[in-house]
């Protein structure tokens, strides 16, 4: 209620009391006005009540919430279940229009405002994390793999004769399947395997593949920043230089890399020193919201808008609502605090794993180019002939989630392509290992609990195997 524009009788409330209430309202009103005018992340997080007030105000701007309406269209955003209506704050029209996620909707001024505001706040966050040259981004209501597909389809329109994607191997299906689904042919570049087990980008093979098929036949280079150890972040700076020399687009899978200032610095430098067209990151991993969204970003506003136009039809506003509320709840300080805590906890996890490795005669594989994930060798269990998948199950049943036991020798057939040692990122990996990650939101107590259970499982599992 806008009290300042109402002529309220003194018989209802004394004027001095009313002024106190007006002053309290002005503080929140100024914050809302500043958010809408500057389109920047608030420094401090908002309260739940303040966020809900804004969201409810925005929802009243959509036609399905008008007090007087007579909808005679095939889609009037009618929501029959009250639980669903409350869950979505009565947003029912979605975002965008047919063929463009960034186009305004006549029936949904509130949804349009919410979507554009969310995209502006995400761009501000990307700048804050260090990718200052980023010019545009938008929230796609698709997870990372499908968002990469949209990017590939868009680049395909610009280079219709190119059919190859030069892909630095990472044993995670989403990116690889996005290439296949786009009707393109992947040229797989295995990473370099170092003596200590670490993996890095094979730049020489990248060059060789370009010479073999011709730069004009390559749709793009596809690299990855955030990945499971012992694979390092791809050397996207050198790949970007190669892309610039050969005039080939460069697409980066930055799945959970937005939370790391080390990885965002690589993105910024890659753009400044070479060519980087688009980079994609997941919302659930980087913003701690439910799975289902991704941020598609780039350094050319027109190109990013072209990707938004590649989406057929309009889209759900559920992801936008989740992200907007989360960003307002955290604020700039809240998010950067999580980023700082994650970095500290990564160092702590690394220290604890080194202690464990020394105590049990194993090795933490050094991956200085991977600031999120760590790998611990499982040589003793492997040499003892242990069924390592059961060791992984033992960890999981004791509440350790996210830790992955990676075995050697697994062959995987994906869309007609055979991957030897699937899961290890390389055909010649010799030693099995366990991966763990210090993702955004991890706590020190979780790390302590995990290492305590890991130690117990190790002793139990090795004892049982040796006894047999």
Helices and strands as residue ranges (DSSP letters): G 3-5, H 15-38, H 48-59, G 63-65, H 82-87, H 109-128, E 136-140, H 144-158, E 164-168, H 173-181, E 185-189, E 192-193, E 199-200, H 203-213, G 215-217, E 218-224, H 236-246, E 249-253, H 261-273, E 278-282, H 283-287, E 294-298, H 301-309, H 318-360, E 364-365, E 373-377, H 379-383, H 388-397, E 404-406, E 411-414, E 417-420, E 433-437, H 444-467
